[in-house]
Amino acid sequence: MRPKYRHRLPQLDGGLFLTDGGLETTLIFHDGWQLPMFESFVLIESARGRAALEAYFDRYLPLAQEHRTGFVLESPTWRANPDWALKAGIGRDRLAAMNRDLIALMVGIRSRYETAAGPIVISGCVGPRGDGYDAGRPMGVDEAEAYHGWQIRILADTAADLVSAITMTNVPEAIGIARAARAADLPSVISFTLETDGRLPAGDMLGEAIEAVDAATGGAPAYYMINCAHPMHFERVLAEGGAWTRRLAGLRANASRKSHAELDEATELDSGDPEELGRAYAAIRRRLPQIRVLGGCCGTDHRHVAAIGASCAHMGANAAA
């Protein structure tokens, strides 16, 4: 099947778009799956696993229908890149097929839920080569482009409308992904992980990171997002403002106020307060109304997205384009 929105992403035309929450934390802590490396992509190879993925998204799509919003359907391919697959004993040919099958699963889900009032955009999720909390020793730009280009070229050959690089910890890797997506003629979104001080794990300020990626790629990303931090961790950064804030269009925050180090050591899931998170999103949107792709990250689930939708759907003209 051909991509439906690749050449005109409806979330860029205005209106609110919801997306999902923490897929892997939901599967592990709520649904009981054993995914030690958060490798949710492996579920595509069994009927039980596919059913679990469908059931997960079935909790979210009705929320978009309820609030008459669009939806960004993020594929479970965050860990489906060569290094993480190798750790799971999966070779490249098998991994390529899994990436394609996961996008096909998203197409089937879209066919069940999409309406004229609520477009559903399929995003091929690209995760970091390393850890989403720790920048480690970042690759150079050329190495990052070559490494992630393998998965991006596979996604470009599917019905994916764009690729979203989620939990990016450093600038060179983000630049490499944006360049690889541009070479594949695929729109890209870059979503940065933030620490409790509002900086990337590599130490860059958010605004500096966005400006650096734009400068190195000619503004290739369609937009940028923030992920994996509670709004209290980055509200000061957003309040300080700057031209770069106009490039932000999405938010996938944590419900927990804990640091990444604390979350890594936790043995129980901290789901925070869904209603509080919804109010925090509404406050951010009042300041930056162009932020209109709204979902969650670690520890969030459909309850959080329901609260976000309830808090934000009434703000302005939210009939999806």
Buried (B, 14 or more C-beta within 10 A) or exposed (E): EEBBBBEEBBBBEBBBBBBBBBBBBBBBBBEEBEBEEBBBBBBBEEEEBBEBBEEBBEBBBEBBBBBBBBBBBBBBBBBBBBEBBEEBEBEEEEBBBBBBBBBBBBBEBBEEBBEEEBBBBBBBBBBBBBBBBBBBEBBEBEBBBBBBBBBBBBBBBBBBBBBBBBBBBBBBBBBBBBBBBBBBEBBBBBBBBBBBBBBBBBBBBBBBBBBBBBEBBEEBBBBBBBBBBBBEBBBEBBEEEBEBBEBBBBBBBBBBBBBBEEBEEEEEBBBBBBBBBBBBBBBBBEEBEBBBBBBBBBBBBBBBBBBBBBBBBEBEEBEBB
